[in-house]
Amino acid sequence: MSDRDEGTDTSTGARAKRSDARRNEETLLDAAAAVFVTSGVEAPVRDIAAKAGVGMGTIYRHFPTRADLVVAVYRHQVEACAEAGPALLESSGSPHAALGRWIDLFVDFLVTKHGLAAALQSDDAGFETLHAYFLDRLVPVCGDLLRAAADAGEIQAGLSAYEMMRGVGNLCIGAENDPRYDARRLAQLLVRGLRRAS
């Protein structure tokens, strides 16, 4: 007797399983990103497992090496930042508010990213590929947020997305190693400074 005779649709079951696996991996990556932001990319795997509510074996099954995990977190955060831009423009009270909330996400991403080169060790080509991917995905999103705020008369036009992202990136240098330094607060001062006087 076939699955079809039993009334079971195996393709639906397989899709549901893939969907569950994808959700589990996203939960794991969210947990790893949160731990990396607070403790750096060298944080113990047990801390990530505890945050995700899984065993350490689950992490190693998905990501055999720390570099695999860091790269996956990096790509996951790039996609989350890219998707957040349009969503924040829709849900925030103003384009300037959306920009500020997006910059918070971007700062969290950058603090994680600073450990990427060390995690990849000597793989310069791999790092360059990821950096190009990061620029391709996020510069247009930041550009849309800046344009929306300028079109609304909230900020002066003319600041390029690359300049903004580079400036925020410079504010984040060293933040992962100094608990006295709050890169997010400094980035928010930068965003507030863009506002036109009313």
Buried (B, 14 or more C-beta within 10 A) or exposed (E): EEEEEEEEEEEEEEEEEEEEEEEBBEBBBBBBBBBBBEEBBEBEBEBBBBBBEBEEEBBBEBBEEBBBBBBBBBBBBBBBBBEBBBEBBEEBEEBBBBBBBBBBBBBBBBBBBBBBBEBBEEBEEBBEEBBEBBBEBBBEBBBBBBBBBBEEEBBEEEBEBEEBBEEBBEBBEEBBEEEEBEBBEBBBEBBEEBEEEE
